[in-house]
Amino acid sequence: MYIWFYNPVANRLVNYLPETLAPNVITLCGFIFSTLPFFVLFWNFGTKFQNEDGMEIPRWFFLFEAVCYFLYRMFDEMDGKQARRTKNSSPLGLLFDHGCDAFSMGLQAMIIAKCFQ
């Protein structure tokens, strides 16, 4: 999927970004998109992993999760390309990117666990 879709699309989209835009801002935007479904899910359905009320997660949430995950992936691809394009690569930026990615995957695991309970 990366070779045939994410990489070519990110290569095109990054050309539309201003060169003054810091790669860490792109990382932060992607991180926000990856955390939105988590907060929407747990705000509306609580933190209990036991579904005592019998409430089903609505179908719109799964579409919302898919769109947010897609945007997170696109921003994650674009931040590194923007850093190389503007010659703003740094060890701190790499740490921030990988830290956000690791935290996001933990949240995604909790979302999946909540959806399949």
A tleap script that builds the chain and sets N, CA, C and O, in Angstrom:
source leaprc.protein.ff14SB
mol = sequence {
  NMET TYR ILE TRP PHE TYR ASN PRO VAL ALA
  ASN ARG LEU VAL ASN TYR LEU PRO GLU THR
  LEU ALA PRO ASN VAL ILE THR LEU CYS GLY
  PHE ILE PHE SER THR LEU PRO PHE PHE VAL
  LEU PHE TRP ASN PHE GLY THR LYS PHE GLN
  ASN GLU ASP GLY MET GLU ILE PRO ARG TRP
  PHE PHE LEU PHE GLU ALA VAL CYS TYR PHE
  LEU TYR ARG MET PHE ASP GLU MET ASP GLY
  LYS GLN ALA ARG ARG THR LYS ASN SER SER
  PRO LEU GLY LEU LEU PHE ASP HIE GLY CYS
  ASP ALA PHE SER MET GLY LEU GLN ALA MET
  ILE ILE ALA LYS CYS PHE CGLN
}
set mol.1.N position { 0.823 -1.188 0.000 }
set mol.1.CA position { 0.000 0.000 0.000 }
set mol.1.C position { 0.872 1.258 0.000 }
set mol.1.O position { 0.548 2.254 -0.648 }
set mol.2.N position { 1.995 1.192 0.747 }
set mol.2.CA position { 2.878 2.353 0.829 }
set mol.2.C position { 3.453 2.702 -0.541 }
set mol.2.O position { 3.433 3.863 -0.951 }
set mol.3.N position { 3.962 1.702 -1.241 }
set mol.3.CA position { 4.642 1.949 -2.517 }
set mol.3.C position { 3.677 2.456 -3.576 }
set mol.3.O position { 4.015 3.346 -4.356 }
set mol.4.N position { 2.486 1.893 -3.603 }
set mol.4.CA position { 1.557 2.206 -4.687 }
set mol.4.C position { 0.622 3.366 -4.382 }
set mol.4.O position { 0.080 3.970 -5.308 }
set mol.5.N position { 0.417 3.695 -3.113 }
set mol.5.CA position { -0.542 4.757 -2.820 }
set mol.5.C position { 0.027 5.872 -1.940 }
set mol.5.O position { 0.122 7.020 -2.374 }
set mol.6.N position { 0.403 5.532 -0.704 }
set mol.6.CA position { 0.775 6.578 0.248 }
set mol.6.C position { 1.979 7.396 -0.207 }
set mol.6.O position { 1.952 8.625 -0.130 }
set mol.7.N position { 3.021 6.743 -0.674 }
set mol.7.CA position { 4.226 7.460 -1.087 }
set mol.7.C position { 3.977 8.386 -2.274 }
set mol.7.O position { 4.343 9.559 -2.191 }
set mol.8.N position { 3.375 7.929 -3.376 }
set mol.8.CA position { 3.151 8.851 -4.497 }
set mol.8.C position { 2.208 10.004 -4.154 }
set mol.8.O position { 2.432 11.139 -4.576 }
set mol.9.N position { 1.160 9.714 -3.391 }
set mol.9.CA position { 0.219 10.784 -3.036 }
set mol.9.C position { 0.890 11.797 -2.118 }
set mol.9.O position { 0.715 13.003 -2.292 }
set mol.10.N position { 1.658 11.317 -1.140 }
set mol.10.CA position { 2.356 12.232 -0.231 }
set mol.10.C position { 3.395 13.060 -0.979 }
set mol.10.O position { 3.587 14.235 -0.669 }
set mol.11.N position { 4.066 12.459 -1.963 }
set mol.11.CA position { 5.031 13.221 -2.762 }
set mol.11.C position { 4.364 14.381 -3.485 }
set mol.11.O position { 4.941 15.463 -3.594 }
set mol.12.N position { 3.163 14.162 -3.975 }
set mol.12.CA position { 2.447 15.243 -4.669 }
set mol.12.C position { 1.913 16.285 -3.695 }
set mol.12.O position { 2.020 17.486 -3.942 }
set mol.13.N position { 1.338 15.820 -2.587 }
set mol.13.CA position { 0.731 16.754 -1.641 }
set mol.13.C position { 1.751 17.651 -0.952 }
set mol.13.O position { 1.464 18.813 -0.663 }
set mol.14.N position { 2.935 17.119 -0.690 }
set mol.14.CA position { 3.936 17.912 0.030 }
set mol.14.C position { 4.393 19.114 -0.798 }
set mol.14.O position { 4.871 20.101 -0.239 }
set mol.15.N position { 4.251 19.040 -2.112 }
set mol.15.CA position { 4.624 20.175 -2.958 }
set mol.15.C position { 3.685 21.359 -2.786 }
set mol.15.O position { 4.045 22.488 -3.120 }
set mol.16.N position { 2.479 21.112 -2.268 }
set mol.16.CA position { 1.520 22.189 -2.042 }
set mol.16.C position { 1.695 22.864 -0.681 }
set mol.16.O position { 1.079 23.897 -0.417 }
set mol.17.N position { 2.523 22.291 0.173 }
set mol.17.CA position { 2.753 22.882 1.487 }
set mol.17.C position { 3.759 24.019 1.380 }
set mol.17.O position { 4.704 23.930 0.596 }
set mol.18.N position { 3.576 25.082 2.151 }
set mol.18.CA position { 4.579 26.151 2.132 }
set mol.18.C position { 5.890 25.667 2.753 }
set mol.18.O position { 5.887 24.859 3.682 }
set mol.19.N position { 6.989 26.162 2.237 }
set mol.19.CA position { 8.286 25.734 2.754 }
set mol.19.C position { 8.542 26.241 4.164 }
set mol.19.O position { 9.432 25.739 4.850 }
set mol.20.N position { 7.777 27.220 4.599 }
set mol.20.CA position { 7.943 27.738 5.956 }
set mol.20.C position { 7.239 26.874 6.997 }
set mol.20.O position { 7.426 27.078 8.197 }
set mol.21.N position { 6.434 25.917 6.556 }
set mol.21.CA position { 5.713 25.044 7.482 }
set mol.21.C position { 6.676 24.010 8.058 }
set mol.21.O position { 7.293 23.238 7.324 }
set mol.22.N position { 6.793 24.009 9.378 }
set mol.22.CA position { 7.713 23.089 10.049 }
set mol.22.C position { 7.181 21.659 9.982 }
set mol.22.O position { 5.976 21.440 10.107 }
set mol.23.N position { 8.065 20.692 9.787 }
set mol.23.CA position { 7.631 19.290 9.738 }
set mol.23.C position { 6.957 18.832 11.034 }
set mol.23.O position { 6.071 17.978 11.004 }
set mol.24.N position { 7.373 19.396 12.167 }
set mol.24.CA position { 6.754 19.002 13.437 }
set mol.24.C position { 5.299 19.444 13.528 }
set mol.24.O position { 4.509 18.811 14.229 }
set mol.25.N position { 4.934 20.510 12.838 }
set mol.25.CA position { 3.530 20.940 12.799 }
set mol.25.C position { 2.706 19.909 12.027 }
set mol.25.O position { 1.573 19.607 12.401 }
set mol.26.N position { 3.274 19.380 10.960 }
set mol.26.CA position { 2.592 18.339 10.186 }
set mol.26.C position { 2.432 17.089 11.047 }
set mol.26.O position { 1.377 16.454 11.032 }
set mol.27.N position { 3.475 16.736 11.796 }
set mol.27.CA position { 3.401 15.595 12.705 }
set mol.27.C position { 2.308 15.804 13.740 }
set mol.27.O position { 1.541 14.886 14.030 }
set mol.28.N position { 2.235 17.005 14.295 }
set mol.28.CA position { 1.224 17.308 15.305 }
set mol.28.C position { -0.189 17.224 14.728 }
set mol.28.O position { -1.100 16.726 15.390 }
set mol.29.N position { -0.374 17.703 13.511 }
set mol.29.CA position { -1.693 17.608 12.863 }
set mol.29.C position { -2.096 16.149 12.678 }
set mol.29.O position { -3.242 15.780 12.939 }
set mol.30.N position { -1.167 15.327 12.231 }
set mol.30.CA position { -1.458 13.903 12.081 }
set mol.30.C position { -1.767 13.248 13.414 }
set mol.30.O position { -2.648 12.392 13.500 }
set mol.31.N position { -1.047 13.644 14.450 }
set mol.31.CA position { -1.288 13.092 15.783 }
set mol.31.C position { -2.682 13.466 16.286 }
set mol.31.O position { -3.359 12.655 16.918 }
set mol.32.N position { -3.101 14.685 16.005 }
set mol.32.CA position { -4.451 15.113 16.403 }
set mol.32.C position { -5.499 14.257 15.702 }
set mol.32.O position { -6.474 13.833 16.323 }
set mol.33.N position { -5.303 14.003 14.413 }
set mol.33.CA position { -6.254 13.148 13.690 }
set mol.33.C position { -6.268 11.724 14.243 }
set mol.33.O position { -7.310 11.068 14.233 }
set mol.34.N position { -5.130 11.244 14.720 }
set mol.34.CA position { -5.104 9.877 15.244 }
set mol.34.C position { -5.727 9.777 16.630 }
set mol.34.O position { -6.174 8.700 17.024 }
set mol.35.N position { -5.766 10.883 17.382 }
set mol.35.CA position { -6.347 10.841 18.722 }
set mol.35.C position { -7.838 11.177 18.740 }
set mol.35.O position { -8.535 10.819 19.689 }
set mol.36.N position { -8.332 11.852 17.717 }
set mol.36.CA position { -9.748 12.238 17.692 }
set mol.36.C position { -10.701 11.052 17.866 }
set mol.36.O position { -11.602 11.134 18.701 }
set mol.37.N position { -10.546 9.960 17.122 }
set mol.37.CA position { -11.481 8.839 17.306 }
set mol.37.C position { -11.448 8.259 18.717 }
set mol.37.O position { -12.478 7.833 19.241 }
set mol.38.N position { -10.275 8.243 19.325 }
set mol.38.CA position { -10.169 7.732 20.694 }
set mol.38.C position { -11.031 8.558 21.640 }
set mol.38.O position { -11.813 8.012 22.418 }
set mol.39.N position { -10.884 9.871 21.567 }
set mol.39.CA position { -11.639 10.726 22.476 }
set mol.39.C position { -13.133 10.715 22.166 }
set mol.39.O position { -13.953 10.757 23.084 }
set mol.40.N position { -13.494 10.658 20.898 }
set mol.40.CA position { -14.918 10.573 20.539 }
set mol.40.C position { -15.513 9.273 21.076 }
set mol.40.O position { -16.603 9.279 21.648 }
set mol.41.N position { -14.811 8.175 20.896 }
set mol.41.CA position { -15.320 6.875 21.338 }
set mol.41.C position { -15.469 6.815 22.849 }
set mol.41.O position { -16.518 6.415 23.354 }
set mol.42.N position { -14.438 7.205 23.568 }
set mol.42.CA position { -14.488 7.068 25.015 }
set mol.42.C position { -15.298 8.173 25.685 }
set mol.42.O position { -15.771 7.989 26.806 }
set mol.43.N position { -15.466 9.303 25.031 }
set mol.43.CA position { -16.334 10.348 25.576 }
set mol.43.C position { -17.797 9.904 25.472 }
set mol.43.O position { -18.582 10.115 26.396 }
set mol.44.N position { -18.153 9.295 24.354 }
set mol.44.CA position { -19.543 8.891 24.135 }
set mol.44.C position { -19.908 7.552 24.769 }
set mol.44.O position { -21.064 7.344 25.140 }
set mol.45.N position { -18.952 6.650 24.899 }
set mol.45.CA position { -19.278 5.296 25.344 }
set mol.45.C position { -18.567 4.881 26.618 }
set mol.45.O position { -18.690 3.730 27.037 }
set mol.46.N position { -17.837 5.771 27.238 }
set mol.46.CA position { -17.208 5.479 28.517 }
set mol.46.C position { -15.935 4.670 28.402 }
set mol.46.O position { -15.543 4.222 27.324 }
set mol.47.N position { -15.307 4.500 29.547 }
set mol.47.CA position { -14.020 3.818 29.583 }
set mol.47.C position { -14.140 2.365 30.014 }
set mol.47.O position { -13.142 1.646 30.044 }
set mol.48.N position { -15.338 1.927 30.345 }
set mol.48.CA position { -15.504 0.534 30.753 }
set mol.48.C position { -15.349 -0.376 29.536 }
set mol.48.O position { -15.908 -0.115 28.471 }
set mol.49.N position { -14.593 -1.428 29.713 }
set mol.49.CA position { -14.466 -2.387 28.624 }
set mol.49.C position { -15.584 -3.422 28.667 }
set mol.49.O position { -15.704 -4.244 27.758 }
set mol.50.N position { -16.398 -3.387 29.712 }
set mol.50.CA position { -17.588 -4.227 29.769 }
set mol.50.C position { -18.767 -3.388 29.304 }
set mol.50.O position { -19.073 -2.365 29.915 }
set mol.51.N position { -19.420 -3.794 28.257 }
set mol.51.CA position { -20.553 -3.048 27.719 }
set mol.51.C position { -21.813 -3.471 28.470 }
set mol.51.O position { -22.548 -4.352 28.024 }
set mol.52.N position { -22.052 -2.829 29.620 }
set mol.52.CA position { -23.172 -3.203 30.477 }
set mol.52.C position { -24.497 -2.643 29.977 }
set mol.52.O position { -25.551 -3.218 30.248 }
set mol.53.N position { -24.458 -1.541 29.261 }
set mol.53.CA position { -25.690 -0.901 28.813 }
set mol.53.C position { -26.220 -1.495 27.515 }
set mol.53.O position { -27.345 -1.191 27.118 }
set mol.54.N position { -25.453 -2.316 26.863 }
set mol.54.CA position { -25.875 -2.889 25.591 }
set mol.54.C position { -25.847 -1.886 24.446 }
set mol.54.O position { -26.478 -2.103 23.411 }
set mol.55.N position { -25.118 -0.787 24.630 }
set mol.55.CA position { -25.037 0.228 23.572 }
set mol.55.C position { -24.114 -0.252 22.464 }
set mol.55.O position { -23.007 -0.724 22.722 }
set mol.56.N position { -24.573 -0.130 21.254 }
set mol.56.CA position { -23.730 -0.466 20.110 }
set mol.56.C position { -23.037 0.791 19.618 }
set mol.56.O position { -23.580 1.893 19.698 }
set mol.57.N position { -21.845 0.610 19.116 }
set mol.57.CA position { -21.122 1.732 18.526 }
set mol.57.C position { -21.751 2.006 17.164 }
set mol.57.O position { -21.888 1.088 16.355 }
set mol.58.N position { -22.136 3.258 16.898 }
set mol.58.CA position { -22.819 3.545 15.630 }
set mol.58.C position { -21.895 3.371 14.428 }
set mol.58.O position { -20.673 3.458 14.546 }
set mol.59.N position { -22.494 3.127 13.290 }
set mol.59.CA position { -21.717 2.876 12.068 }
set mol.59.C position { -20.913 4.084 11.635 }
set mol.59.O position { -19.844 3.931 11.044 }
set mol.60.N position { -21.405 5.289 11.915 }
set mol.60.CA position { -20.682 6.484 11.493 }
set mol.60.C position { -19.313 6.555 12.153 }
set mol.60.O position { -18.381 7.134 11.596 }
set mol.61.N position { -19.188 5.959 13.353 }
set mol.61.CA position { -17.897 6.011 14.036 }
set mol.61.C position { -16.823 5.267 13.250 }
set mol.61.O position { -15.677 5.713 13.197 }
set mol.62.N position { -17.176 4.149 12.645 }
set mol.62.CA position { -16.185 3.368 11.904 }
set mol.62.C position { -15.701 4.121 10.666 }
set mol.62.O position { -14.524 4.046 10.312 }
set mol.63.N position { -16.596 4.838 10.017 }
set mol.63.CA position { -16.192 5.690 8.896 }
set mol.63.C position { -15.311 6.830 9.391 }
set mol.63.O position { -14.299 7.156 8.770 }
set mol.64.N position { -15.698 7.432 10.508 }
set mol.64.CA position { -14.908 8.505 11.112 }
set mol.64.C position { -13.506 8.021 11.457 }
set mol.64.O position { -12.524 8.714 11.191 }
set mol.65.N position { -13.412 6.831 12.048 }
set mol.65.CA position { -12.115 6.242 12.389 }
set mol.65.C position { -11.273 6.001 11.140 }
set mol.65.O position { -10.073 6.275 11.139 }
set mol.66.N position { -11.892 5.491 10.082 }
set mol.66.CA position { -11.161 5.214 8.842 }
set mol.66.C position { -10.632 6.495 8.211 }
set mol.66.O position { -9.489 6.532 7.756 }
set mol.67.N position { -11.445 7.540 8.178 }
set mol.67.CA position { -11.012 8.817 7.595 }
set mol.67.C position { -9.889 9.424 8.428 }
set mol.67.O position { -8.899 9.906 7.878 }
set mol.68.N position { -10.036 9.405 9.747 }
set mol.68.CA position { -8.991 9.965 10.611 }
set mol.68.C position { -7.693 9.178 10.497 }
set mol.68.O position { -6.613 9.768 10.498 }
set mol.69.N position { -7.780 7.850 10.399 }
set mol.69.CA position { -6.570 7.042 10.252 }
set mol.69.C position { -5.895 7.315 8.911 }
set mol.69.O position { -4.668 7.379 8.831 }
set mol.70.N position { -6.693 7.475 7.865 }
set mol.70.CA position { -6.140 7.809 6.555 }
set mol.70.C position { -5.409 9.154 6.615 }
set mol.70.O position { -4.295 9.277 6.107 }
set mol.71.N position { -6.029 10.152 7.229 }
set mol.71.CA position { -5.386 11.465 7.338 }
set mol.71.C position { -4.126 11.390 8.192 }
set mol.71.O position { -3.126 12.036 7.876 }
set mol.72.N position { -4.162 10.615 9.264 }
set mol.72.CA position { -2.972 10.422 10.092 }
set mol.72.C position { -1.835 9.828 9.269 }
set mol.72.O position { -0.697 10.289 9.357 }
set mol.73.N position { -2.138 8.808 8.471 }
set mol.73.CA position { -1.102 8.183 7.646 }
set mol.73.C position { -0.532 9.150 6.617 }
set mol.73.O position { 0.675 9.168 6.376 }
set mol.74.N position { -1.408 9.960 6.006 }
set mol.74.CA position { -0.932 10.911 5.000 }
set mol.74.C position { -0.038 11.970 5.641 }
set mol.74.O position { 1.021 12.294 5.103 }
set mol.75.N position { -0.452 12.505 6.777 }
set mol.75.CA position { 0.377 13.492 7.466 }
set mol.75.C position { 1.685 12.867 7.936 }
set mol.75.O position { 2.727 13.522 7.919 }
set mol.76.N position { 1.637 11.609 8.353 }
set mol.76.CA position { 2.850 10.926 8.788 }
set mol.76.C position { 3.826 10.744 7.630 }
set mol.76.O position { 5.039 10.834 7.821 }
set mol.77.N position { 3.313 10.493 6.449 }
set mol.77.CA position { 4.185 10.392 5.272 }
set mol.77.C position { 4.743 11.762 4.885 }
set mol.77.O position { 5.906 11.885 4.503 }
set mol.78.N position { 3.907 12.772 4.990 }
set mol.78.CA position { 4.303 14.095 4.506 }
set mol.78.C position { 5.303 14.789 5.423 }
set mol.78.O position { 6.083 15.614 4.947 }
set mol.79.N position { 5.312 14.486 6.724 }
set mol.79.CA position { 6.210 15.216 7.611 }
set mol.79.C position { 7.680 14.937 7.309 }
set mol.79.O position { 8.502 15.853 7.328 }
set mol.80.N position { 8.009 13.696 7.036 }
set mol.80.CA position { 9.393 13.373 6.691 }
set mol.80.C position { 9.806 13.943 5.347 }
set mol.80.O position { 10.939 14.391 5.173 }
set mol.81.N position { 8.886 13.924 4.405 }
set mol.81.CA position { 9.180 14.484 3.079 }
set mol.81.C position { 9.371 15.997 3.168 }
set mol.81.O position { 10.231 16.561 2.490 }
set mol.82.N position { 8.563 16.650 4.008 }
set mol.82.CA position { 8.712 18.096 4.203 }
set mol.82.C position { 10.042 18.411 4.888 }
set mol.82.O position { 10.694 19.398 4.550 }
set mol.83.N position { 10.443 17.584 5.841 }
set mol.83.CA position { 11.714 17.802 6.534 }
set mol.83.C position { 12.887 17.681 5.567 }
set mol.83.O position { 13.821 18.482 5.622 }
set mol.84.N position { 12.847 16.696 4.692 }
set mol.84.CA position { 13.931 16.546 3.718 }
set mol.84.C position { 13.882 17.641 2.664 }
set mol.84.O position { 14.922 18.117 2.209 }
set mol.85.N position { 12.681 18.041 2.278 }
set mol.85.CA position { 12.533 19.087 1.259 }
set mol.85.C position { 13.067 20.431 1.751 }
set mol.85.O position { 13.711 21.159 0.995 }
set mol.86.N position { 12.802 20.758 3.006 }
set mol.86.CA position { 13.225 22.057 3.556 }
set mol.86.C position { 14.548 21.967 4.309 }
set mol.86.O position { 15.020 22.958 4.866 }
set mol.87.N position { 15.144 20.778 4.323 }
set mol.87.CA position { 16.405 20.543 5.036 }
set mol.87.C position { 16.274 20.897 6.522 }
set mol.87.O position { 17.161 21.512 7.113 }
set mol.88.N position { 15.142 20.490 7.105 }
set mol.88.CA position { 14.873 20.727 8.523 }
set mol.88.C position { 14.882 19.439 9.335 }
set mol.88.O position { 14.284 19.389 10.410 }
set mol.89.N position { 15.537 18.414 8.853 }
set mol.89.CA position { 15.592 17.158 9.599 }
set mol.89.C position { 16.414 17.351 10.861 }
set mol.89.O position { 17.460 17.999 10.842 }
set mol.90.N position { 15.933 16.784 11.953 }
set mol.90.CA position { 16.669 16.874 13.214 }
set mol.90.C position { 16.374 15.635 14.048 }
set mol.90.O position { 15.339 14.994 13.867 }
set mol.91.N position { 17.282 15.294 14.965 }
set mol.91.CA position { 17.013 14.153 15.851 }
set mol.91.C position { 15.772 14.380 16.723 }
set mol.91.O position { 15.037 13.435 17.009 }
set mol.92.N position { 15.539 15.618 17.141 }
set mol.92.CA position { 14.357 15.905 17.951 }
set mol.92.C position { 13.076 15.693 17.141 }
set mol.92.O position { 12.094 15.158 17.657 }
set mol.93.N position { 13.086 16.111 15.883 }
set mol.93.CA position { 11.930 15.893 15.019 }
set mol.93.C position { 11.659 14.415 14.799 }
set mol.93.O position { 10.507 13.982 14.781 }
set mol.94.N position { 12.727 13.644 14.631 }
set mol.94.CA position { 12.583 12.197 14.461 }
set mol.94.C position { 12.010 11.555 15.724 }
set mol.94.O position { 11.149 10.679 15.647 }
set mol.95.N position { 12.492 11.997 16.883 }
set mol.95.CA position { 11.975 11.486 18.151 }
set mol.95.C position { 10.505 11.855 18.332 }
set mol.95.O position { 9.705 11.031 18.774 }
set mol.96.N position { 10.154 13.089 17.990 }
set mol.96.CA position { 8.764 13.535 18.095 }
set mol.96.C position { 7.868 12.717 17.172 }
set mol.96.O position { 6.779 12.304 17.568 }
set mol.97.N position { 8.322 12.484 15.949 }
set mol.97.CA position { 7.549 11.704 14.977 }
set mol.97.C position { 7.337 10.276 15.465 }
set mol.97.O position { 6.212 9.776 15.456 }
set mol.98.N position { 8.402 9.624 15.887 }
set mol.98.CA position { 8.281 8.233 16.334 }
set mol.98.C position { 7.513 8.125 17.649 }
set mol.98.O position { 6.797 7.150 17.875 }
set mol.99.N position { 7.660 9.124 18.511 }
set mol.99.CA position { 6.888 9.127 19.756 }
set mol.99.C position { 5.399 9.246 19.496 }
set mol.99.O position { 4.598 8.532 20.098 }
set mol.100.N position { 5.028 10.152 18.595 }
set mol.100.CA position { 3.611 10.303 18.233 }
set mol.100.C position { 3.078 9.037 17.576 }
set mol.100.O position { 1.949 8.626 17.840 }
set mol.101.N position { 3.890 8.418 16.718 }
set mol.101.CA position { 3.471 7.175 16.059 }
set mol.101.C position { 3.236 6.063 17.080 }
set mol.101.O position { 2.239 5.346 17.003 }
set mol.102.N position { 4.149 5.921 18.028 }
set mol.102.CA position { 4.016 4.864 19.032 }
set mol.102.C position { 2.787 5.098 19.907 }
set mol.102.O position { 2.044 4.160 20.197 }
set mol.103.N position { 2.573 6.335 20.324 }
set mol.103.CA position { 1.408 6.654 21.149 }
set mol.103.C position { 0.119 6.425 20.366 }
set mol.103.O position { -0.864 5.919 20.907 }
set mol.104.N position { 0.133 6.801 19.091 }
set mol.104.CA position { -1.053 6.626 18.242 }
set mol.104.C position { -1.411 5.159 18.081 }
set mol.104.O position { -2.591 4.806 18.092 }
set mol.105.N position { -0.416 4.306 17.934 }
set mol.105.CA position { -0.709 2.883 17.772 }
set mol.105.C position { -1.287 2.288 19.049 }
set mol.105.O position { -2.117 1.381 18.988 }
set mol.106.N position { -0.861 2.785 20.200 }
set mol.106.CA position { -1.471 2.349 21.456 }
set mol.106.C position { -2.934 2.743 21.528 }
set mol.106.O position { -3.773 1.957 21.968 }
set mol.107.N position { -3.241 3.963 21.096 }
set mol.107.CA position { -4.634 4.414 21.079 }
set mol.107.C position { -5.456 3.607 20.084 }
set mol.107.O position { -6.608 3.271 20.358 }
set mol.108.N position { -4.870 3.292 18.928 }
set mol.108.CA position { -5.583 2.486 17.934 }
set mol.108.C position { -5.909 1.104 18.499 }
set mol.108.O position { -6.987 0.565 18.248 }
set mol.109.N position { -4.983 0.538 19.257 }
set mol.109.CA position { -5.235 -0.771 19.871 }
set mol.109.C position { -6.393 -0.691 20.862 }
set mol.109.O position { -7.213 -1.606 20.930 }
set mol.110.N position { -6.465 0.397 21.631 }
set mol.110.CA position { -7.576 0.550 22.578 }
set mol.110.C position { -8.902 0.761 21.855 }
set mol.110.O position { -9.942 0.279 22.306 }
set mol.111.N position { -8.866 1.477 20.739 }
set mol.111.CA position { -10.090 1.670 19.949 }
set mol.111.C position { -10.591 0.331 19.421 }
set mol.111.O position { -11.783 0.035 19.500 }
set mol.112.N position { -9.687 -0.472 18.887 }
set mol.112.CA position { -10.074 -1.785 18.359 }
set mol.112.C position { -10.620 -2.670 19.476 }
set mol.112.O position { -11.613 -3.373 19.287 }
set mol.113.N position { -9.968 -2.636 20.644 }
set mol.113.CA position { -10.447 -3.441 21.768 }
set mol.113.C position { -11.843 -3.005 22.193 }
set mol.113.O position { -12.693 -3.845 22.488 }
set mol.114.N position { -12.082 -1.707 22.226 }
set mol.114.CA position { -13.405 -1.200 22.619 }
set mol.114.C position { -14.464 -1.576 21.583 }
set mol.114.O position { -15.592 -1.910 21.944 }
set mol.115.N position { -14.110 -1.525 20.312 }
set mol.115.CA position { -15.076 -1.845 19.258 }
set mol.115.C position { -15.433 -3.324 19.221 }
set mol.115.O position { -16.551 -3.677 18.847 }
set mol.116.N position { -14.507 -4.191 19.601 }
set mol.116.CA position { -14.754 -5.632 19.535 }
set mol.116.C position { -15.151 -6.253 20.866 }
set mol.116.O position { -15.202 -7.478 20.982 }
set mol.117.N position { -15.432 -5.438 21.862 }
set mol.117.CA position { -15.757 -6.013 23.175 }
set mol.117.C position { -17.033 -6.816 23.138 }
set mol.117.O position { -17.447 -7.366 24.158 }
savepdb mol mol.pdb
quit
